Amino acid sequence: MVQVSLSPYLQWQTVHPNFLLVAVVAWSMLNPFPKVIGWAFLAGLLLDIFSAAPFGVFSISMVLAATAANFWFDRFAPSAVLLPVALILPYSLGFDVVSLLLQQLLGRPVVWSGTVLRLVFSAGLINLVVMMLLYPLFQWAEQATRRDEIAI
Amino acid sequence: MVGCAGFIFADEFMENQNRQGLLLAIFAALIILGFALDRLGFMTGARIALQTVFQPAESAVTDAAQRAEKLSEQQQTVAQLIEENNNLKTEANRLLIENIQLKELERENERLRQLLNYTRNNPGINFEAASVVGQVIGSDPNNFLYTIFIDVGANDGVAKDMPVVTHRGLVGRIIQVGPNSSQVLLIIDPASSVNALVQNSRVQGIINGELGGTLVMERIPQGKTVSPGDLVLTSGLGGNFPDKLVIGQITEVFQRDLDLFQTARVRSTVDFGDLSTVLVITSFKPNPFKQELQPAEGQN
């Protein structure tokens, strides 16, 4: 809802950030796969509900992005920030390209022109900025939940 | 002895009395003299001289008194100023809020006036105003789809495929309806397709959306003249939109002899980045054109 409501106000040259994708990728890098996949699916489902795209496009794209991002789980130092933040760029590009491919497969017209590339790259850069702001929060949240689990 | 002492006392008493009388007499004489001199105008110089001598002391005392008075006044004034300042701040805040509200009302008034003019200019069409609280209540979460959410739905008489316009022109059509909200597919979305004609030459074509918020008019027959600056309207063909709704203006024409059709780039008259209030044309029922063309049962 936040993404749907805020996107008209957070646009930069008709491109707005994908908060859910950033959240899913960040969470996937910090947590084991079983703890991630459900959230990824839920996030994709929410995007599908609020989007005019054929249903399922974003659920699939989001699960794929989460699976790919989970490759980095436990491969970074817990305090590492730069590399995880930078990785949102390829994941964002991958997510957009996969979702556009799926849309085309499901019959929606997609114009693979310079405009698409411009939008895809612009969206990736905006998501990078959002990731820089949100990733430390996710690190903190992950450490907090880990402490709780150890305490239990 | 006693008599002698009495005389002495009496003499002293009389002497004192005389001295006091003399002093009083002298003072009285001086006062009368001064009064007389003053009346005659001889005291001015003396006064100035005395004032000059005593002026520094007088100033010092006056200054001290004034300082004391000011200090007392300042203590009172600071308290008053603080109170006054608080009152002014409250007043300024109230006026600021009032100003913002008035500006907002002015803008809303302007928008509604434009929409009213538009409805008056099109009396044959029944409009349902879709007033969005503040701004458009949402847009598609994906960057490659151009849809918006508006705050009117089935309860307001809105149905699927109804056209959505502003006073500037065609916005799109309803693709999904909830009880109190609807989703609008904007004409700039690549999935949108509108039958259109060029106002001057009556040449027909199809307006398609492009990523990035631009419009392209396709299927313009070769040999027909279309020029930058021409206005593009809905043609009404296909029954999906009413005719004569403004879509935009041609900015560029692409004509190649080998192609079957010409193509033109169209700039929409609607600013899709600043949509706040839209109209849903509830009286317009899209014509199920294809269903009507289906062959009747038993006919092949």
Chai-1 contact restraints between the chains, C-beta under 6 A:
chainA,res_idxA,chainB,res_idxB,connection_type,confidence,min_distance_angstrom,max_distance_angstrom,comment,restraint_id
A,Q3,B,P141,contact,1.0,0.0,6.0,A-B,restraint_1
A,V4,B,G138,contact,1.0,0.0,6.0,A-B,restraint_2
A,V4,B,P141,contact,1.0,0.0,6.0,A-B,restraint_3
A,S5,B,G138,contact,1.0,0.0,6.0,A-B,restraint_4
A,S7,B,S139,contact,1.0,0.0,6.0,A-B,restraint_5
A,P8,B,V136,contact,1.0,0.0,6.0,A-B,restraint_6
A,P8,B,S139,contact,1.0,0.0,6.0,A-B,restraint_7
A,T14,B,G213,contact,1.0,0.0,6.0,A-B,restraint_8
A,V15,B,N143,contact,1.0,0.0,6.0,A-B,restraint_9
A,L47,B,P141,contact,1.0,0.0,6.0,A-B,restraint_10
A,F50,B,P141,contact,1.0,0.0,6.0,A-B,restraint_11
A,S51,B,D140,contact,1.0,0.0,6.0,A-B,restraint_12
A,S51,B,P141,contact,1.0,0.0,6.0,A-B,restraint_13
A,S51,B,N142,contact,1.0,0.0,6.0,A-B,restraint_14
A,S51,B,L145,contact,1.0,0.0,6.0,A-B,restraint_15
A,A52,B,D140,contact,1.0,0.0,6.0,A-B,restraint_16
A,A52,B,L145,contact,1.0,0.0,6.0,A-B,restraint_17
A,A52,B,T147,contact,1.0,0.0,6.0,A-B,restraint_18
A,A53,B,L145,contact,1.0,0.0,6.0,A-B,restraint_19
A,R108,B,A191,contact,1.0,0.0,6.0,A-B,restraint_20
A,P109,B,P190,contact,1.0,0.0,6.0,A-B,restraint_21
A,P109,B,A191,contact,1.0,0.0,6.0,A-B,restraint_22
A,V111,B,P190,contact,1.0,0.0,6.0,A-B,restraint_23
A,V111,B,L211,contact,1.0,0.0,6.0,A-B,restraint_24
A,T115,B,L211,contact,1.0,0.0,6.0,A-B,restraint_25
A,T115,B,G212,contact,1.0,0.0,6.0,A-B,restraint_26
A,V116,B,L211,contact,1.0,0.0,6.0,A-B,restraint_27
A,L119,B,N143,contact,1.0,0.0,6.0,A-B,restraint_28
A,L119,B,L211,contact,1.0,0.0,6.0,A-B,restraint_29
A,A123,B,N143,contact,1.0,0.0,6.0,A-B,restraint_30
